[in-house]
Amino acid sequence: MTHSITHSGYDRAPEISNHPCPYFFMLSTSKTPHFTLGSPHHSPSSLRESPHPWEQSLRLVQQRQTKLRETQGALSADELAQLSGLDAITALLEGRAPVLAMARTMNFHLIEVKPAEVTFQGTPGENTLNTLGMVHAGWYATLLESALSGAVHTLLSRGQWFTTQNLNVHLVRGLPAHGAPLRAKGSALHLESHSASAHAELIDIEGALYAHASASFKIHSVTKDSN
């Protein structure tokens, strides 16, 4: 499986000449969300009084996955052969499939599923920072590729699976690890017998765009040579 990742630059800070590192990036055009999950600007009591829909969705997912906290991994080949792509992704959303270990490491969750569309929500932490104190581009790419591949997966029939052939990520805004959640929404663009493609966007709670991506996939069948 081959990944090809390209990206365009973050917004540069207006005061960049005063910073000791010439490659320091920061938010320069986007404003801090008025409501962010886990934001220090909001007390726990205010969150309880008026939870944002993003927080409500996340809580529901976490509650469903509570029973599987010790179960990590992936569905077996036999299980996948018996499920359509939409059934497999829905099982993950509903807590009937093992929780992805990588998703726990990177702190993101599958939030919404419908045919040809899926949404993941993630919150960057200290473990996602690069040497400049900003969220690493790899975290962006992880959420976006998850949304891209998930959207395509919902369209697959029983016995089909896929591998990512190409991933193009375009970074729009940098992000410090301040606890604000982002959502990656992926939409499948086309599906043929041997190939598929998709597009995804990464946005914050106010709809500001942080990154967008596209990808192509090779479709395989468990009953045929997958090479």
VOKEKE-587033 format. One record per residue: residue in three letters; x, y, z of N, C-alpha, C in turn; residue number from 1. Coordinates in nm, 2 decimals. Layout:
REM VOKEKE-587033
[ala,[X,Y,Z],[X,Y,Z],[X,Y,Z],NUM] ...
//
This chain:
REM VOKEKE-587033
[met,[0.09,-0.12,0.00],[0.00,0.00,0.00],[0.09,0.12,0.00],1] [thr,[0.07,0.21,-0.09],[0.15,0.33,-0.11],[0.08,0.45,-0.08],2] [his,[0.13,0.54,0.00],[0.07,0.67,0.03],[0.16,0.78,-0.03],3] [ser,[0.09,0.87,-0.09],[0.16,0.99,-0.14],[0.10,1.11,-0.08],4] [ile,[0.17,1.18,0.01],[0.11,1.29,0.08],[0.18,1.42,0.04],5] [thr,[0.10,1.52,0.00],[0.15,1.65,-0.03],[0.07,1.75,0.06],6] [his,[0.13,1.87,0.09],[0.06,1.96,0.17],[0.11,2.10,0.14],7] [ser,[0.02,2.20,0.16],[0.05,2.34,0.14],[0.07,2.40,0.28],8] [gly,[0.13,2.51,0.29],[0.17,2.57,0.42],[0.06,2.61,0.51],9] [tyr,[0.10,2.62,0.64],[0.01,2.68,0.74],[0.01,2.83,0.72],10] [asp,[-0.09,2.89,0.79],[-0.09,3.04,0.79],[0.03,3.08,0.88],11] [arg,[0.10,3.18,0.83],[0.21,3.23,0.91],[0.17,3.34,1.00],12] [ala,[0.24,3.34,1.12],[0.21,3.44,1.22],[0.26,3.58,1.17],13] [pro,[0.17,3.69,1.19],[0.21,3.82,1.15],[0.34,3.86,1.22],14] [glu,[0.37,3.81,1.34],[0.49,3.86,1.41],[0.60,3.76,1.39],15] [ile,[0.61,3.70,1.28],[0.70,3.59,1.26],[0.85,3.64,1.27],16] [ser,[0.87,3.76,1.23],[1.01,3.81,1.23],[1.06,3.83,1.37],17] [asn,[0.97,3.83,1.47],[1.01,3.85,1.61],[1.03,3.71,1.68],18] [his,[0.99,3.61,1.61],[1.00,3.48,1.67],[1.14,3.42,1.64],19] [pro,[1.20,3.35,1.74],[1.34,3.30,1.71],[1.34,3.19,1.61],20] [cys,[1.23,3.12,1.58],[1.23,3.02,1.47],[1.16,3.07,1.35],21] [pro,[1.23,3.08,1.23],[1.16,3.14,1.11],[1.05,3.05,1.06],22] [tyr,[1.04,2.93,1.11],[0.94,2.84,1.06],[0.83,2.81,1.16],23] [phe,[0.81,2.91,1.26],[0.71,2.90,1.35],[0.57,2.93,1.29],24] [phe,[0.47,2.85,1.31],[0.34,2.87,1.25],[0.24,2.88,1.36],25] [met,[0.14,2.96,1.34],[0.03,2.97,1.43],[-0.10,3.02,1.36],26] [leu,[-0.21,3.01,1.44],[-0.33,3.06,1.38],[-0.32,3.21,1.36],27] [ser,[-0.34,3.26,1.24],[-0.33,3.40,1.21],[-0.46,3.46,1.15],28] [thr,[-0.55,3.38,1.10],[-0.67,3.43,1.04],[-0.79,3.38,1.10],29] [ser,[-0.78,3.27,1.17],[-0.90,3.21,1.24],[-0.91,3.26,1.38],30] [lys,[-1.04,3.27,1.43],[-1.06,3.31,1.56],[-1.08,3.18,1.65],31] [thr,[-1.05,3.20,1.78],[-1.07,3.08,1.87],[-1.22,3.06,1.88],32] [pro,[-1.26,2.93,1.87],[-1.40,2.90,1.88],[-1.46,2.95,2.01],33] [his,[-1.59,3.01,2.01],[-1.65,3.05,2.13],[-1.68,2.94,2.22],34] [phe,[-1.70,2.82,2.16],[-1.72,2.70,2.24],[-1.63,2.59,2.20],35] [thr,[-1.55,2.54,2.29],[-1.46,2.42,2.25],[-1.47,2.32,2.36],36] [leu,[-1.48,2.19,2.32],[-1.49,2.09,2.42],[-1.36,2.09,2.50],37] [gly,[-1.38,2.09,2.63],[-1.26,2.09,2.72],[-1.19,2.22,2.72],38] [ser,[-1.24,2.33,2.67],[-1.18,2.46,2.67],[-1.17,2.51,2.81],39] [pro,[-1.05,2.57,2.84],[-1.04,2.64,2.98],[-1.13,2.76,2.99],40] [his,[-1.19,2.81,2.88],[-1.27,2.93,2.89],[-1.41,2.89,2.93],41] [his,[-1.45,2.77,2.95],[-1.58,2.73,2.99],[-1.57,2.63,3.11],42] [ser,[-1.65,2.66,3.21],[-1.65,2.58,3.33],[-1.73,2.46,3.31],43] [pro,[-1.70,2.35,3.39],[-1.78,2.23,3.37],[-1.93,2.25,3.39],44] [ser,[-1.97,2.34,3.48],[-2.11,2.37,3.50],[-2.18,2.42,3.37],45] [ser,[-2.11,2.51,3.30],[-2.17,2.57,3.18],[-2.18,2.46,3.07],46] [leu,[-2.09,2.36,3.07],[-2.10,2.25,2.97],[-2.22,2.17,3.00],47] [arg,[-2.25,2.14,3.13],[-2.36,2.06,3.16],[-2.49,2.13,3.13],48] [glu,[-2.49,2.26,3.14],[-2.62,2.33,3.12],[-2.66,2.34,2.97],49] [ser,[-2.56,2.36,2.88],[-2.59,2.37,2.74],[-2.48,2.29,2.66],50] [pro,[-2.49,2.16,2.66],[-2.39,2.09,2.58],[-2.40,2.11,2.43],51] [his,[-2.29,2.13,2.37],[-2.29,2.15,2.22],[-2.33,2.02,2.15],52] [pro,[-2.39,2.02,2.04],[-2.42,1.89,1.96],[-2.30,1.81,1.94],53] [trp,[-2.18,1.87,1.92],[-2.06,1.79,1.90],[-2.03,1.71,2.03],54] [glu,[-2.05,1.77,2.15],[-2.02,1.71,2.27],[-2.12,1.60,2.30],55] [gln,[-2.25,1.62,2.26],[-2.35,1.52,2.28],[-2.32,1.40,2.20],56] [ser,[-2.28,1.42,2.07],[-2.25,1.30,1.98],[-2.13,1.22,2.04],57] [leu,[-2.03,1.29,2.08],[-1.91,1.23,2.14],[-1.95,1.14,2.26],58] [arg,[-2.03,1.20,2.35],[-2.07,1.13,2.47],[-2.14,1.00,2.44],59] [leu,[-2.23,1.00,2.34],[-2.31,0.89,2.30],[-2.21,0.78,2.25],60] [val,[-2.12,0.82,2.16],[-2.02,0.72,2.11],[-1.94,0.66,2.22],61] [gln,[-1.89,0.74,2.31],[-1.81,0.69,2.42],[-1.89,0.60,2.51],62] [gln,[-2.01,0.63,2.54],[-2.10,0.54,2.62],[-2.12,0.40,2.55],63] [arg,[-2.14,0.40,2.42],[-2.15,0.28,2.35],[-2.03,0.19,2.35],64] [gln,[-1.91,0.26,2.35],[-1.79,0.19,2.35],[-1.73,0.15,2.48],65] [thr,[-1.80,0.19,2.59],[-1.75,0.16,2.73],[-1.74,0.01,2.75],66] [lys,[-1.83,-0.07,2.69],[-1.82,-0.22,2.71],[-1.70,-0.28,2.64],67] [leu,[-1.64,-0.20,2.54],[-1.53,-0.26,2.46],[-1.40,-0.19,2.50],68] [arg,[-1.38,-0.13,2.61],[-1.26,-0.06,2.64],[-1.14,-0.15,2.64],69] [glu,[-1.16,-0.28,2.67],[-1.05,-0.37,2.67],[-1.03,-0.45,2.54],70] [thr,[-1.12,-0.42,2.44],[-1.12,-0.48,2.31],[-1.08,-0.39,2.21],71] [gln,[-0.96,-0.41,2.16],[-0.90,-0.32,2.05],[-0.86,-0.41,1.94],72] [gly,[-0.86,-0.36,1.82],[-0.81,-0.43,1.70],[-0.90,-0.41,1.58],73] [ala,[-0.92,-0.52,1.51],[-1.00,-0.51,1.39],[-1.09,-0.63,1.37],74] [leu,[-1.19,-0.62,1.29],[-1.27,-0.73,1.26],[-1.19,-0.84,1.18],75] [ser,[-1.22,-0.96,1.20],[-1.15,-1.07,1.13],[-1.19,-1.07,0.99],76] [ala,[-1.11,-1.14,0.91],[-1.14,-1.15,0.76],[-1.27,-1.22,0.74],77] [asp,[-1.30,-1.32,0.83],[-1.42,-1.40,0.82],[-1.54,-1.31,0.85],78] [glu,[-1.53,-1.22,0.95],[-1.63,-1.13,0.98],[-1.66,-1.03,0.87],79] [leu,[-1.55,-0.97,0.82],[-1.56,-0.88,0.71],[-1.63,-0.94,0.59],80] [ala,[-1.60,-1.07,0.56],[-1.66,-1.13,0.44],[-1.81,-1.15,0.45],81] [gln,[-1.86,-1.14,0.58],[-2.00,-1.16,0.60],[-2.08,-1.02,0.61],82] [leu,[-2.00,-0.91,0.61],[-2.07,-0.78,0.63],[-2.04,-0.69,0.50],83] [ser,[-2.14,-0.61,0.47],[-2.12,-0.51,0.37],[-2.04,-0.40,0.44],84] [gly,[-1.98,-0.31,0.36],[-1.90,-0.20,0.42],[-1.98,-0.12,0.51],85] [leu,[-2.10,-0.09,0.47],[-2.19,0.00,0.56],[-2.22,-0.07,0.69],86] [asp,[-2.24,-0.20,0.69],[-2.27,-0.28,0.81],[-2.14,-0.28,0.90],87] [ala,[-2.03,-0.29,0.84],[-1.90,-0.30,0.92],[-1.88,-0.16,0.99],88] [ile,[-1.89,-0.05,0.91],[-1.87,0.08,0.97],[-1.97,0.11,1.07],89] [thr,[-2.10,0.07,1.05],[-2.20,0.10,1.15],[-2.18,0.02,1.28],90] [ala,[-2.13,-0.10,1.26],[-2.09,-0.18,1.38],[-1.99,-0.11,1.47],91] [leu,[-1.89,-0.05,1.40],[-1.79,0.03,1.48],[-1.86,0.15,1.55],92] [leu,[-1.94,0.22,1.48],[-2.01,0.33,1.54],[-2.10,0.29,1.66],93] [glu,[-2.16,0.18,1.65],[-2.26,0.14,1.75],[-2.19,0.06,1.86],94] [gly,[-2.06,0.04,1.86],[-1.99,-0.03,1.97],[-2.00,-0.18,1.96],95] [arg,[-2.03,-0.23,1.84],[-2.04,-0.37,1.82],[-1.92,-0.43,1.76],96] [ala,[-1.82,-0.35,1.73],[-1.70,-0.39,1.67],[-1.58,-0.34,1.76],97] [pro,[-1.47,-0.41,1.76],[-1.35,-0.36,1.84],[-1.32,-0.22,1.81],98] [val,[-1.28,-0.15,1.92],[-1.24,-0.01,1.91],[-1.10,-0.01,1.84],99] [leu,[-1.08,0.08,1.75],[-0.95,0.09,1.68],[-0.84,0.14,1.78],100] [ala,[-0.73,0.07,1.80],[-0.63,0.11,1.89],[-0.57,0.24,1.85],101] [met,[-0.55,0.26,1.72],[-0.49,0.39,1.67],[-0.58,0.50,1.71],102] [ala,[-0.71,0.48,1.70],[-0.80,0.59,1.73],[-0.79,0.64,1.88],103] [arg,[-0.76,0.54,1.96],[-0.74,0.58,2.10],[-0.61,0.65,2.12],104] [thr,[-0.51,0.61,2.05],[-0.37,0.67,2.06],[-0.38,0.82,2.01],105] [met,[-0.45,0.84,1.90],[-0.46,0.97,1.84],[-0.58,1.05,1.89],106] [asn,[-0.66,0.99,1.98],[-0.78,1.06,2.04],[-0.88,1.11,1.93],107] [phe,[-0.93,1.01,1.85],[-1.04,1.05,1.77],[-1.15,0.94,1.76],108] [his,[-1.27,0.97,1.73],[-1.38,0.88,1.73],[-1.47,0.89,1.60],109] [leu,[-1.52,0.78,1.56],[-1.62,0.78,1.45],[-1.75,0.83,1.51],110] [ile,[-1.81,0.94,1.45],[-1.92,1.01,1.50],[-2.05,0.98,1.42],111] [glu,[-2.04,0.98,1.29],[-2.16,0.97,1.20],[-2.13,0.88,1.09],112] [val,[-2.23,0.81,1.04],[-2.22,0.72,0.93],[-2.34,0.72,0.85],113] [lys,[-2.33,0.74,0.72],[-2.44,0.72,0.62],[-2.38,0.68,0.49],114] [pro,[-2.45,0.62,0.40],[-2.39,0.57,0.27],[-2.31,0.68,0.20],115] [ala,[-2.19,0.66,0.17],[-2.09,0.74,0.10],[-2.04,0.86,0.19],116] [glu,[-2.08,0.86,0.32],[-2.03,0.97,0.41],[-2.00,0.92,0.55],117] [val,[-1.89,0.96,0.60],[-1.86,0.93,0.74],[-1.79,1.06,0.80],118] [thr,[-1.81,1.07,0.94],[-1.75,1.18,1.01],[-1.67,1.13,1.13],119] [phe,[-1.55,1.17,1.14],[-1.47,1.15,1.26],[-1.44,1.27,1.34],120] [gln,[-1.44,1.27,1.47],[-1.41,1.38,1.56],[-1.29,1.35,1.64],121] [gly,[-1.20,1.45,1.65],[-1.08,1.43,1.73],[-1.04,1.55,1.80],122] [thr,[-0.96,1.53,1.91],[-0.91,1.65,1.98],[-0.76,1.62,2.00],123] [pro,[-0.68,1.71,1.95],[-0.53,1.69,1.96],[-0.49,1.72,2.10],124] [gly,[-0.38,1.64,2.14],[-0.33,1.66,2.28],[-0.18,1.68,2.27],125] [glu,[-0.11,1.68,2.38],[0.03,1.70,2.38],[0.11,1.60,2.30],126] [asn,[0.05,1.48,2.29],[0.12,1.37,2.21],[0.11,1.39,2.06],127] [thr,[0.04,1.49,2.02],[0.03,1.52,1.87],[0.11,1.64,1.83],128] [leu,[0.19,1.70,1.92],[0.26,1.82,1.88],[0.39,1.79,1.81],129] [asn,[0.43,1.88,1.72],[0.56,1.87,1.66],[0.66,1.95,1.74],130] [thr,[0.78,1.97,1.70],[0.89,2.03,1.77],[0.86,2.18,1.79],131] [leu,[0.77,2.24,1.71],[0.74,2.38,1.72],[0.62,2.41,1.81],132] [gly,[0.56,2.30,1.87],[0.45,2.32,1.96],[0.32,2.33,1.89],133] [met,[0.31,2.29,1.77],[0.19,2.29,1.69],[0.15,2.14,1.66],134] [val,[0.02,2.12,1.63],[-0.03,1.99,1.60],[0.04,1.94,1.47],135] [his,[0.09,1.82,1.48],[0.17,1.76,1.37],[0.07,1.74,1.25],136] [ala,[0.13,1.76,1.13],[0.05,1.74,1.01],[0.00,1.59,0.99],137] [gly,[0.08,1.50,1.05],[0.03,1.36,1.05],[-0.10,1.34,1.12],138] [trp,[-0.13,1.42,1.23],[-0.26,1.40,1.29],[-0.37,1.45,1.20],139] [tyr,[-0.35,1.56,1.13],[-0.45,1.60,1.03],[-0.47,1.49,0.93],140] [ala,[-0.36,1.44,0.88],[-0.37,1.34,0.77],[-0.44,1.21,0.82],141] [thr,[-0.42,1.17,0.95],[-0.48,1.05,1.00],[-0.63,1.07,1.01],142] [leu,[-0.68,1.18,1.06],[-0.83,1.20,1.06],[-0.88,1.20,0.92],143] [leu,[-0.82,1.28,0.83],[-0.87,1.29,0.70],[-0.87,1.16,0.62],144] [glu,[-0.76,1.08,0.64],[-0.76,0.95,0.56],[-0.87,0.86,0.62],145] [ser,[-0.89,0.86,0.75],[-0.99,0.78,0.81],[-1.13,0.81,0.76],146] [ala,[-1.16,0.94,0.74],[-1.28,0.99,0.68],[-1.29,0.95,0.54],147] [leu,[-1.19,0.96,0.46],[-1.19,0.93,0.32],[-1.21,0.78,0.30],148] [ser,[-1.13,0.70,0.37],[-1.15,0.55,0.35],[-1.28,0.50,0.40],149] [gly,[-1.32,0.56,0.52],[-1.45,0.52,0.57],[-1.57,0.55,0.48],150] [ala,[-1.56,0.66,0.41],[-1.67,0.70,0.31],[-1.68,0.59,0.20],151] [val,[-1.56,0.55,0.15],[-1.56,0.45,0.05],[-1.60,0.32,0.10],152] [his,[-1.56,0.29,0.22],[-1.59,0.16,0.28],[-1.74,0.14,0.29],153] [thr,[-1.82,0.24,0.32],[-1.96,0.23,0.33],[-2.03,0.18,0.20],154] [leu,[-1.96,0.19,0.09],[-2.02,0.16,-0.04],[-1.98,0.02,-0.09],155] [leu,[-1.90,-0.05,-0.01],[-1.85,-0.18,-0.06],[-1.95,-0.29,-0.02],156] [ser,[-1.95,-0.39,-0.11],[-2.04,-0.51,-0.09],[-1.97,-0.61,0.00],157] [arg,[-2.04,-0.71,0.04],[-1.97,-0.82,0.11],[-1.86,-0.88,0.03],158] [gly,[-1.75,-0.91,0.10],[-1.64,-0.97,0.03],[-1.55,-0.88,-0.04],159] [gln,[-1.58,-0.75,-0.03],[-1.49,-0.65,-0.09],[-1.41,-0.58,0.02],160] [trp,[-1.29,-0.54,-0.01],[-1.20,-0.45,0.08],[-1.12,-0.36,-0.01],161] [phe,[-1.04,-0.28,0.05],[-0.97,-0.17,-0.02],[-0.83,-0.14,0.04],162] [thr,[-0.75,-0.08,-0.04],[-0.62,-0.03,0.00],[-0.61,0.12,-0.05],163] [thr,[-0.55,0.20,0.02],[-0.53,0.34,-0.02],[-0.41,0.35,-0.12],164] [gln,[-0.44,0.41,-0.23],[-0.33,0.42,-0.33],[-0.26,0.56,-0.33],165] [asn,[-0.34,0.66,-0.30],[-0.29,0.80,-0.31],[-0.36,0.89,-0.21],166] [leu,[-0.29,0.97,-0.13],[-0.35,1.06,-0.03],[-0.28,1.19,-0.05],167] [asn,[-0.37,1.29,-0.08],[-0.32,1.43,-0.09],[-0.38,1.52,0.01],168] [val,[-0.30,1.58,0.10],[-0.35,1.66,0.21],[-0.30,1.80,0.19],169] [his,[-0.40,1.89,0.21],[-0.37,2.04,0.19],[-0.40,2.11,0.33],170] [leu,[-0.30,2.16,0.39],[-0.31,2.22,0.52],[-0.34,2.37,0.51],171] [val,[-0.44,2.41,0.58],[-0.49,2.55,0.56],[-0.45,2.63,0.68],172] [arg,[-0.47,2.58,0.80],[-0.45,2.65,0.93],[-0.37,2.56,1.02],173] [gly,[-0.28,2.62,1.10],[-0.21,2.55,1.20],[-0.30,2.54,1.33],174] [leu,[-0.26,2.45,1.42],[-0.34,2.44,1.54],[-0.26,2.40,1.66],175] [pro,[-0.27,2.48,1.77],[-0.20,2.45,1.89],[-0.28,2.35,1.97],176] [ala,[-0.23,2.28,2.06],[-0.30,2.17,2.13],[-0.38,2.24,2.25],177] [his,[-0.49,2.31,2.21],[-0.56,2.38,2.31],[-0.69,2.31,2.35],178] [gly,[-0.71,2.19,2.31],[-0.83,2.11,2.35],[-0.95,2.13,2.26],179] [ala,[-0.94,2.20,2.15],[-1.05,2.22,2.06],[-1.07,2.11,1.97],180] [pro,[-1.19,2.05,1.96],[-1.21,1.94,1.87],[-1.22,1.98,1.72],181] [leu,[-1.18,1.89,1.63],[-1.20,1.91,1.49],[-1.28,1.79,1.43],182] [arg,[-1.35,1.81,1.33],[-1.42,1.70,1.26],[-1.37,1.69,1.12],183] [ala,[-1.35,1.56,1.08],[-1.32,1.53,0.94],[-1.44,1.46,0.88],184] [lys,[-1.49,1.52,0.78],[-1.61,1.46,0.71],[-1.56,1.42,0.57],185] [gly,[-1.58,1.29,0.54],[-1.54,1.23,0.41],[-1.66,1.20,0.33],186] [ser,[-1.65,1.22,0.20],[-1.75,1.19,0.10],[-1.69,1.11,-0.01],187] [ala,[-1.75,1.00,-0.05],[-1.71,0.92,-0.16],[-1.75,0.99,-0.29],188] [leu,[-1.66,1.00,-0.38],[-1.69,1.07,-0.51],[-1.73,0.97,-0.62],189] [his,[-1.66,0.85,-0.62],[-1.70,0.75,-0.72],[-1.65,0.62,-0.67],190] [leu,[-1.72,0.51,-0.72],[-1.68,0.37,-0.69],[-1.70,0.29,-0.82],191] [glu,[-1.60,0.22,-0.86],[-1.61,0.13,-0.97],[-1.56,-0.01,-0.93],192] [ser,[-1.55,-0.10,-1.02],[-1.52,-0.24,-0.98],[-1.38,-0.25,-0.92],193] [his,[-1.29,-0.17,-0.96],[-1.15,-0.18,-0.91],[-1.09,-0.05,-0.85],194] [ser,[-1.17,0.05,-0.85],[-1.11,0.18,-0.80],[-1.22,0.27,-0.73],195] [ala,[-1.18,0.36,-0.65],[-1.27,0.46,-0.59],[-1.19,0.58,-0.55],196] [ser,[-1.26,0.69,-0.53],[-1.20,0.81,-0.48],[-1.29,0.89,-0.39],197] [ala,[-1.24,0.98,-0.31],[-1.31,1.05,-0.21],[-1.25,1.18,-0.17],198] [his,[-1.33,1.27,-0.11],[-1.28,1.40,-0.07],[-1.32,1.42,0.08],199] [ala,[-1.24,1.49,0.15],[-1.27,1.52,0.29],[-1.23,1.66,0.34],200] [glu,[-1.29,1.71,0.44],[-1.26,1.84,0.49],[-1.24,1.83,0.64],201] [leu,[-1.15,1.91,0.70],[-1.13,1.91,0.85],[-1.17,2.05,0.90],202] [ile,[-1.27,2.05,0.98],[-1.32,2.18,1.03],[-1.33,2.19,1.18],203] [asp,[-1.34,2.31,1.23],[-1.36,2.33,1.37],[-1.51,2.34,1.41],204] [ile,[-1.54,2.37,1.53],[-1.68,2.38,1.58],[-1.75,2.49,1.52],205] [glu,[-1.68,2.60,1.46],[-1.75,2.71,1.40],[-1.75,2.70,1.25],206] [gly,[-1.70,2.59,1.19],[-1.70,2.57,1.05],[-1.57,2.61,0.98],207] [ala,[-1.47,2.66,1.05],[-1.35,2.71,0.99],[-1.27,2.59,0.93],208] [leu,[-1.22,2.61,0.81],[-1.15,2.50,0.75],[-1.01,2.49,0.79],209] [tyr,[-0.96,2.38,0.83],[-0.82,2.36,0.88],[-0.74,2.28,0.77],210] [ala,[-0.80,2.19,0.70],[-0.74,2.11,0.60],[-0.84,2.04,0.51],211] [his,[-0.80,2.01,0.39],[-0.89,1.93,0.31],[-0.80,1.82,0.24],212] [ala,[-0.86,1.72,0.19],[-0.78,1.61,0.13],[-0.86,1.53,0.03],213] [ser,[-0.79,1.46,-0.06],[-0.85,1.37,-0.15],[-0.77,1.24,-0.16],214] [ala,[-0.83,1.14,-0.20],[-0.76,1.01,-0.20],[-0.82,0.92,-0.31],215] [ser,[-0.74,0.82,-0.35],[-0.79,0.72,-0.44],[-0.76,0.59,-0.38],216] [phe,[-0.84,0.49,-0.42],[-0.83,0.36,-0.35],[-0.84,0.24,-0.46],217] [lys,[-0.78,0.13,-0.43],[-0.79,0.01,-0.51],[-0.89,-0.08,-0.44],218] [ile,[-0.98,-0.13,-0.51],[-1.09,-0.22,-0.46],[-1.05,-0.36,-0.49],219] [his,[-1.05,-0.45,-0.38],[-1.02,-0.59,-0.39],[-1.14,-0.67,-0.36],220] [ser,[-1.13,-0.80,-0.39],[-1.23,-0.90,-0.35],[-1.16,-1.01,-0.28],221] [val,[-1.23,-1.06,-0.17],[-1.17,-1.18,-0.10],[-1.17,-1.30,-0.18],222] [thr,[-1.25,-1.31,-0.29],[-1.26,-1.43,-0.37],[-1.17,-1.43,-0.49],223] [lys,[-1.09,-1.31,-0.51],[-1.00,-1.30,-0.62],[-0.86,-1.26,-0.58],224] [asp,[-0.77,-1.28,-0.66],[-0.63,-1.24,-0.63],[-0.63,-1.09,-0.61],225] [ser,[-0.57,-1.05,-0.49],[-0.58,-0.90,-0.45],[-0.45,-0.83,-0.49],226] [asn,[-0.36,-0.89,-0.57],[-0.24,-0.82,-0.61],[-0.27,-0.73,-0.72],227] 
//
